[in-house]
């Protein structure tokens, strides 16, 4: 169990990255969804013991890891958003080096363990290749391999599917799903599909606040019967956005189509009921958060 209590992080200059985060995360997969700059990476760094918060507590297995970060380090698998490698090393050489740094041991030896990990992330074919010749997706998979080494009880991955093609992303989904059966896995992302596929529960973080904690199913159900879609002329789009809760706008067959949330009253003429998605729910949550923030500062 991971318990976060009133977590605050204020950077020099008064920049408040986190403004009182409270969450309880049990075993399994938990999603942290939010736009770039919402505070997700700061939150991840505090959970891993790499960054000290301004205020608040984080308990993992009843130990306050703000005061004792070393407790989580031996139980942690972490894939940061930007992971650095030594470009002159081969994939297997880089991974063996990282395993040594993490203090991971295996009865069969690190060479065998590295080979097994590379196979799990579909990198066996590139084991002897220099890391400098890896594509962005291959580097991401190498980072995933080191994160899951040692059977960690807490796994934190920050934007893990960035740079992965659809086939690689699907393989990664299955891998994370398998790991979440025995570990607490926190997936931080701005990609809604990652959460909808993997996470039984998730929280939306926006401007340093948790503005919603729910499940994908419940988030979508809250929109059922209230979502409509229709065509909006390009010249009218700016005013339309100001007067309606628009979840998404898309260009389809040359026409601008808007999906809107209408709680009270009737939708605009020409708008028809639409089936909501988690992406609709996410955009509505963040737009409501923006609206509430503007009301407070007005």
Secondary structure, DSSP 8 states (H G I E B T S, - for coil): -EEEEEEEEEETTTEEEEEEEEEEE-SEEEEEE--TTSSHHHHHHHHTTSS--SEEEEEETTEETTT-THHHHTTEEEE-SS----TTSBHHHHHHHHHHHHT---TT-HHHHHHHHHHHTT-GGGTTSBGGG--HHHHHHHHHHHHTTT--SEEEEESTTTT--HHHHHHHHHHHHHHTTTSEEEEEES-HHHHHHH-SEEEEEETTEEEEEE-HHHHHHTTTTTEEEEE--GGGHHHHHHHSEEEEEEEETTEEEEEEE-SSS---TT-EE----HHHHHHHHHHHHHHHHHHHH-
